[in-house]
Amino acid sequence: MKLRKQLSKFYHFIKKQYYTNLGFDKDFILVYTLSKVGSSSVYYSLKKTYPFKEIHHVHFLGDTWLDKFKTGHRIFNNNLKNAERIFTLLNKKPWRVKIIALTRDPIARDISGMFQTWQHVFDVPDITEVPAEQIVAQLHKNDFLYSQNWFETDFLEFTGLDVFQAGFDAEQGYQIYKTDQADILIMQLEQLNAIYSEAMQAFLGKGSYVLQKENITSSRESGALHSQVKKRLRLSPESLQEICSSAYMTTFYNAAQIDTIKKRWEEK
């Protein structure tokens, strides 16, 4: 078993040299998207499908956010390092960049985001030391427009694609775009299990695409607290209307999907 694993590893190393380093494969697959939208699952699934290809994962590549991180909390330093690494790789040769981004209910995303980067909000060594009520109170201070802001700044700055103008097929759950610089696939997290294989075949070509689940917030030690916060967080009709009428929501979700999201978070 150990020998087989070593031989497989060596085989994929040689294949990567042939396809990527010698220049026969021009594709540079970039899972470039918001955090906490299932991007780790997509990244690791693609790495398993194509261990010999250049596949990378990053959340920020635009000046607006990278400039903020230079003077922000140290937990964001990895974002700066990742961006620098991607820029270095992209400058090595004329790649055809294939970008994969995802969308998610912005309220659910911000809850998971809080559990990812609590250090810049709560002065504790672990999020589990913060009561659910305190996390909910902090979330009530959010405008839940981070997702929209990311697409309006970071994504637009790097890709040149104004997706709110270009539109999105919310019924299908994914859409493919082409620019002078890149091919771009955007998928809804809410439909990811159902559309993943179809979307990847349309975007990357025929193959066997199996989605692996990675970095799931609810499966961590903080999962119980995360569930409590989701159960307790409820928003006023006015707040929900503002969120759900945003360009982000009306672009990536249809009326029925928006209504489902409203009902999930509305005050009872």
Disulfide bonds with the S-S distance in Angstrom:
none
